[in-house]
Amino acid sequence: MMKKFLLFAAALLGAAGVFAAPESQIVYPEYAVLASGGDIIVRDYEGTPVLKIGKLDFAWSSPVAVPVRVEQIAKDTFKIVYRIDRDDSGKVALEGTLRALPDGHIRLDWRLDAPEPVKTGGIMLELLPLKGTEKSAKVYKSGLWTRHEHGGIPFEVRDGYFRSFRNENTALWLLLGGNANYSNGWSEHPGFTKKEDGKFTASLEFLVCAPELEDYEAVALFHKRPLGLRLSTEKPFNLWESGSPELKVQVSNPYNRPKQGVAFEIIGRDFDGKTVLKESKQLTLKPFETKELTFRLPEAERTIYFVEAKAVVPGEKEIFSRTNLAILPPHEYQHRKESKFALSAYFMIPSEKDVYALMQRMGVRVLRHGDNRVTGQYGILALDHASIGPDDSPAQAAKRIGEMVRRAAERRNPEIEFCNEWNMSAKSVEEKRRRARRYVELLRELKKVRDEHDPELKIIGMGMAGADTAFLKLMAENGAVPLMDGGVAMHPGRGNMTPDYEGDGWTYLGAIRRWRKAMDELGIKTMHLSEVYAATCPNDSWKDSYRHAAENVILTYAIGLAEGAESIQFYQLHDSVWHDLGGVNHKDSEYHYGLLMRDGTVKPSLLAYAAVAEALDGAKFVKYLDFGGKVRGIGFSTPRGPLAFVYDRTDGFFLTERTKEFAGTEPWVDTWKSRRKAVFDAAGDTVTVIDPIGRAKTVRAVNGKVTLELSGAPLMVYGIRF
C-alpha cells in the first residue's frame, strides 16, 4: 500500500539532531524546514535531507546574494538575511521570507533593490538536491481546461509549470516562477520582475507530497482541487490505423478523506456532430484512490472523435478535460519525390521516430530544416533554414555564415533559406532600405563561402512576411536576384477569410499572385511558400476554427500547387512554440499554429493535410474552374483520373465577424449557412466525393449527370468533367 504523506509517522523531531544546532525550525509530521546560519534544509518525515535552498546568483551580472542568517519571525515563517558579494555598486539589497504550512505548501518571496546597470533577468536560485534526491529532468506543463465566458470553445489556460524533487519518502513539487528553460542540476530561475516602485520581486512555491503521486495528481493537490483527471491512450498522437480506439480516463482522489457522490460524465462526438459515446455514473473514491475507466469509440475507416470527460464533487467546481482520437488508414504515396507538400517547423514530441513516421503517413516530402541522414530513411527531403539578424555585427555574421554552410554540408541539405522576415519589424522606408542593402551584402558573403565549401548548395532568398513586394524590389535593386539561385520564399499570412480570397492585405491567394507578379518582373522563377497557416487559436475571430482549418488546409495546398509553388510548407506540426515546447498560453496565438493539439493529439486539419496529399499525389494543375453561379473549383489531372476541388461561395469568403465577445464554434459544428445543389457532367457511372478530413463516398450518376450538395467547405471529387 502506498505511503501517503498525511499518514507519515512523525519522526522529524527525533531526527533534528542530525542537523547541527538548528537556529530556526518549522516542523510538521510530514516534513520540516530547518535553518542553521544561512543554510535552509527541507527534510522528509524520517529526517532525511531532501533539498537545500541557498544563494541567488545574478548570472548576467556580478553580484551573488548569500544567505547568512535566518530569523524565525512567526511559527511558520522565516526571514532570510542575505549578504551581497561582488556588488560594485554597493547598493544591491535583498530580503526574503519563507513560509511553510501544515498542508505541505512552502512559499519563498523576495524583494530586491538593484540599481542600473545590474541585470536581474538571469538570477538563479540555488536548489541543491541532497542524499539521493532526484530532480526531474522534464518540466510538467499543466493546463487547466476552462469554459469560455461567452459560450465559445473551451480551452486550456496555463495552470503552472512544475518540476519535482523526489526521494523514496517524499516529493517536492516546485511551481516555477520564471523561465522553465533556465535550469541546471543545482538551480532554478525565480523570475524577478520590476514593480512600480522600482524594486524587483519574485516568488517560488513548493508542495510536499507522497512520491507516488503522478504529475496531474500532484498539481490537483497543489491547487487544492477536489480531484485529478487525466485522459490518455496507448497510441502516439491518439492515432489509430484501424479498429476501435480505446480511451483511458483516470479519476484520482489525492486526499486522505473519501470523495463520495462524484458525478462523472463522458461524451464523444464525431466530425458530423453525432454522439458516439455518452456515459454517466456516480463514483466513490477512497482516500488516495485512483479509478481507471476505459471507453471504446466506434470503428471507422477514417474519422476523428472529440471527447470530453467531466467529474464533479458535490459542492465543488467541475473538473473537465478534453482530447481527440482519430483513425487514419495506411497509405502509400506513389509520387513522393515530385511532391510539394512540406512542413516549416516541428518538434520531436513524443519521439523522433514517431514524428517522422507521422510525417511519412501525412505525405510530407520536404522539411524547411532537418538532417537528410535521418529524414532520408522516411523518404523526406530536408532543406535548411538559418538566420542572421539585421543588426548583427560583421564578425557575428561571418561566424554564422561559416557555421550554416558547414551544417548544410554535413546534413546534405540541397538548399538553404537564408534569413527570416526582416521586413516585418522594419517600421520605416529608410529602415527597409538599410536592411535590404545589408541583406544583399550578407547574400554575397554567403555565396562566397558557399562557392568555396559547398558549391552545389542553392540559396533561397529570405522568407518574407506577406507579399512585401516593395522590400523584394529593394533587394533586387541592390543585386539580390542573381545571388538567389534557389528562388525566394514568402509567407502568405491569412486572416479570417478563405484561402481563395484574392483581396489585398493578409490574404493567401491575393498575396501569392502579387508576389508572383513581382517575381516575374524581376526575373525570379522559383517560389517557396515557406510558411503557410491555418492557426486555430480558440475564440479568436482572426484565426480559423478547428473545422475551418481543415477546410482551409485543403484549399491552401490546392491553390499553392495551382500557383506553381516549389514547396508549400505548413507552419507547423505541433502547437506551442520552440522556446516553450508543449507549453500553454491561451492569450498568445503563436501557441496554436499546429496540426496537433498541445497534448500531441490530432486536429481535423492534420487529417485534411493527409487527405489533400493523397488526392494531389502525382497531380498536375489544369485550370481554375467556374461552374456558374457561386460554384468554383480547381481542376487537376492525376494518375487516378481528373480531380476537381469544388465549393460554393454563396456565403462569401469571410469566415467570422470580428467582435470583442467573439465565441468560436466546436469542431463538429458546420457553420456554413447555405447548402446548394449543383449538377455536374459525370465522366462515368459514379463519382467519388472526399470531404475535408478524407472520408470518401460514392455518388451514382443518372443520365450522365451527378448532383452534389455544396457549401463553402471544399470537396475533392473524382469523376466529373471540367
C-alpha positions, 0 to 999 in steps of 0.5 A: 500500500502506498505511503501517503504523506498525511499518514507519515509517522512523525519522526522529524523531531527525533531526527533534528539532531542530525542537523547541527544546532538548528537556529530556526525550525518549522516542523510538521509530521510530514516534513520540516524546514530547518535553518542553521546560519544561512543554510535552509534544509527541507527534510522528509518525515524520517529526517532525511535531507531532501533539498537545500535552498541557498544563494541567488546568483545574478548570472548576467551580472556580478553580484551573488546574494548569500544567505547568512542568517535566518530569523524565525519571525512567526511559527511558520515563517522565516526571514532570510538575511542575505549578504551581497558579494561582488556588488560594485555598486554597493547598493544591491539589497535583498530580503526574503521570507519563507513560509511553510504550512501544515498542508505541505505548501512552502512559499519563498518571496523576495524583494530586491533593490538593484540599481542600473546597470545590474541585470536581474533577468538571469538570477538563479536560485540555488536548489541543491538536491541532497542524499539521493534526491532526484530532480526531474529532468522534464518540466510538467506543463499543466493546463487547466481546461476552462469554459469560455465566458461567452459560450465559445470553445473551451480551452486550456489556460496555463495552470503552472509549470512544475518540476519535482524533487523526489526521494523514496519518502517524499516529493517536492513539487516546485511551481516555477516562477520564471523561465522553465528553460533556465535550469541546471542540476543545482538551480532554478530561475525565480523570475524577478520582475520590476514593480512600480516602485522600482524594486524587483520581486519574485516568488517560488512555491513548493508542495510536499507530497507522497512520491507516488503521486503522478504529475496531474495528481500532484498539481490537483493537490497543489491547487487544492482541487477536489480531484485529478483527471487525466485522459490518455491512450496507448497510441502516439498522437491518439492515432489509430490505423484501424479498429476501435480506439480505446480511451483511458480516463483516470479519476484520482482522489489525492486526499486522505478523506473519501470523495463520495457522490462524484458525478462523472460524465463522458461524451464523444462526438464525431466530425458530423456532430453525432454522439458516439459515446455518452456515459454517466455514473456516480463514483466513490473514491477512497482516500488516495484512490485512483479509478481507471475507466476505459471507453471504446469509440466506434470503428471507422475507416477514417474519422476523428472523435472529440471527447470530453470527460467531466467529474464533479464533487458535490459542492465543488467546481467541475473538473473537465478535460478534453482530447481527440482520437482519430483513425487514419488508414495506411497509405502509400504515396506513389509520387513522393519525390515530385511532391510539394507538400512540406512542413516549416517547423516541428518538434520531436514530441513524443519521439523522433521516430514517431514524428517522422513516421507521422510525417511519412503517413501525412505525405510530407516530402520536404522539411524547411530544416532537418538532417537528410541522414535521418529524414532520408530513411522516411523518404523526406527531403530536408532543406535548411533554414538559418538566420542572421539578424539585421543588426548583427555585427560583421564578425557575428555574421561571418561566424554564422555564415561559416557555421550554416554552410558547414551544417548544410554540408554535413546534413546534405541539405540541397538548399538553404533559406537564408534569413527570416522576415526582416521586413516585418519589424522594419517600421520605416522606408529608410529602415527597409532600405538599410536592411535590404542593402545589408541583406544583399551584402550578407547574400554575397558573403554567403555565396562566397563561402558557399562557392568555396565549401559547398558549391552545389548548395542553392540559396533561397532568398529570405522568407518574407512576411506577406507579399512585401513586394516593395522590400523584394524590389529593394533587394533586387535593386541592390543585386539580390536576384542573381545571388538567389539561385534557389528562388525566394520564399514568402509567407502568405499570412491569412486572416479570417477569410478563405484561402481563395480570397484574392483581396489585398492585405493578409490574404493567401491567394491575393498575396501569392499572385502579387508576389508572383507578379513581382517575381516575374518582373524581376526575373525570379522563377522559383517560389517557396511558400515557406510558411503557410497557416491555418492557426486555430487559436480558440475564440479568436475571430482572426484565426480559423476554427478547428473545422475551418482549418481543415477546410482551409488546409485543403484549399491552401495546398490546392491553390499553392500547387495551382500557383506553381509553388516549389514547396508549400510548407505548413507552419507547423506540426505541433502547437506551442512554440520552440522556446516553450515546447508543449507549453500553454498560453491561451492569450498568445496565438503563436501557441496554436499554429499546429496540426496537433493539439498541445497534448500531441493529439490530432486536429481535423486539419492534420487529417485534411493535410493527409487527405489533400496529399493523397488526392494531389499525389502525382497531380498536375494543375489544369485550370481554375474552374467556374461552374456558374453561379457561386460554384468554383473549383480547381481542376487537376489531372492525376494518375487516378483520373481528373480531380476537381476541388469544388465549393460554393461561395454563396456565403462569401469568403469571410469566415467570422465577424470580428467582435470583442465577445467573439465565441468560436464554434466546436469542431463538429459544428458546420457553420456554413449557412447555405447548402446548394445543389449543383449538377455536374457532367459525370465522366462515368457511372459514379463519382467519388466525393472526399470531404475535408478530413478524407472520408470518401463516398460514392455518388451514382450518376443518372443520365450522365449527370451527378448532383452534389450538395455544396457549401463553402467547405471544399470537396475533392471529387473524382469523376466529373468533367471540367 
